[in-house]
C-alpha cells in the first residue's frame, strides 16, 4: 500500500500544499513519527481520515472511512 500511495503522491510536485483533518504538524510531517493525536471528523463514522492535496494544476482528495 505504501508503494501505491507513493505512486499517487509522486504526481504532485514540490510546492504542493497538503491539508488533513488529522492533528499532524509541519509542512512535511513524518507520518510514522507523528501518530494520530486528534482528528476533526467530517462524517458520522468513528474515524474518517484524509488528505486534500492542492497545487496550481489540480486538487486531489484521499480519504479513508472506518465504519464500526
C-alpha positions, 0 to 999 in steps of 0.5 A: 500500500505504501508503494501505491500511495507513493505512486499517487503522491509522486504526481504532485510536485514540490510546492504542493500544499497538503491539508488533513483533518488529522492533528499532524504538524509541519509542512512535511510531517513524518507520518510514522513519527507523528501518530494520530493525536486528534482528528476533526471528523467530517462524517458520522463514522468513528474515524474518517481520515484524509488528505486534500492535496492542492497545487496550481494544476489540480486538487486531489482528495484521499480519504479513508472511512472506518465504519464500526 
